[in-house]
Amino acid sequence: MIDRDQLKKAVVALLDSLAAEHPLGHQDSKAARYVLTTSGGARIELMFEKNAQVPANL
């Protein structure tokens, strides 16, 4: 079974491969910020909680 920390690392790795870092950048240990561009050209801003003590929030 995968633990919360492993899940979060896997999600961050996936987002790193699919999305661009947000212009404001990532927050060191709190959250990773991204911008995804859809096939239609729309930009979607995402923030993913990285802190191991809290649930995985997108």
C-alpha positions, 0 to 999 in steps of 0.5 A: 500500500502507498502512504501519503508521502509517496502519493504526494511525491508521485502526484508532484512528479506527474504535475511536473511532467504535465504542467508548467510552474506557476509564475509565482513559483512553488512554495518550498514545503507547503504547496506546488503551483502549476498552470495547465494548458488545455487542448483548447488553449485555456489556462488552468491554475492548480495548487497542490498541497505537499505537506506530509501532515495534511491530506492531498488537496488539489 
